[in-house]
Amino acid sequence: MSKTIGENSSPIFSVRHNDTGTSARTGVLQTAHGKIETPVFMPVGSLGTVKGIDSHEIQSCGFGLILGNAYHLYLRPGHTLIAEQGGLHQFMQWPGALLTDSGGFQMVSLANLCKVTEEHVGFKSHLDGSWHELTPEFCMEVQVALGSDIMMMLDHCPPYPSTEAQVREAVDRTTRWARRCLSVPRQAHQFLFGIIQGGVFPSLRQEAAGQLMELGFDGYALGGLSLGEEKQTMFQVIQSVTKHLPVDRPRYLMGVGLPEDILEGVCRGVDMFDCVIPTRHGRTGWLFTSSGRVLIKNAKYARDESPIDSECSCPVCQRYSRSYLRHLYVANEMLGVRLNTIHNLWYYGSFVSKIRRAIEMGQLQEFRTQFYEAQEGSGQDAKQDSVCV
């Protein structure tokens, strides 16, 4: 069974609570693979795996929704192979919900390998240099074959900085590609999100949002942010767009970010987030705690018998010391990377859960104040991290 936009038998999203002092809200995403409470953070599993962590461990960290990448999975192992083996859920043995990104961001991250035309994105594979052409229609076909619960349209993501004229060209092309994406039939359980571009220009963002809302998507994402602009600029852009989006559709801030970015995004009405930060930071020895970030390789932890975070209930903090984790990192042991990653993912899962609870209890402002007070008193490690991110 296939469908096009507007044929959903039930809405994807419903709001539960609204915060009185901000634009924050809690809600529920209804997917074929479970109900997802929002605000929600999605671990990134671009290649069909959250690096070093299996599906059961991801679930134990509190996640029911993860992200895959259509561009990467198309190149390796191929969407046809995955479809033959029952789709991406079955292939990676993931029982929860899946969102697949279209690959539009790769126009920025792999810009030297790409050429954008009106018809398609042409690119050389970063694996073997072979030439490929990704049209909006083919991008949808790949994601339909993967069987993801939420698909992202192919968008034109301009780099930062870009001129207003360059950003307008990307916005207009994204709208034209949106119509093409909507024309492709998809499986009955699949939702499709539009991606709002516009750079750091609020008027272009609002114009882009209006164009996509006229077309009618199941959800709306903000793309092309956290590419180098100032944080306050990003927050201002988010605020300028979310207040115009429909209340009954989820809002997704793509590729963001640090805990403070998530908190500020939630306060501005965002429901969904994804980022490589918790997993990538785990691999580079940066650990998130209730009192700031810890760089575990620092010599001061060599004899530290305390857990990473005394307030954390993750299995790593319940069993291992900072001293042991430092040893694993310095010795380049793969167990250290796994344990660091599990802890960071647990922190993120717990963090968004606490945000949801604070909204429901009418205590978000107090939570926000306490969070920043803890960060300010966290010491030198976090100050170093602000340079390393």
SULHUHU-V5799 format. One line per field, one symbol per residue. burial: + if it has 9 or more other C-alpha atoms within 8 Angstrom, else -. A space follows every 10 residues. Layout:
burial = ???
This chain:
burial = --+++----- -++++-+++- --++++++++ +--+-+++++ ++++++++++ --+-+-+++- ++++++++++ ++++---++- -++--+++++ ++-+-+++++ ++++--++-- +-++-----+ +++++----- ---++++-++ ++++++++++ ++++++++-- -+---+++-+ +++++-++++ ++-+-++--+ ++++++++++ ++-+++-++- +++---++++ ++++++--+- --+++-++++ ++--+---++ +++++++--- ++++++++++ ++++++-+++ +++-++++++ -++++++--- ++-+-++++- -+-+-++--+ +++++++++- --+--+++++ ++++++++++ ++--++-+++ --++--++-- +--++--+-- ++--+----
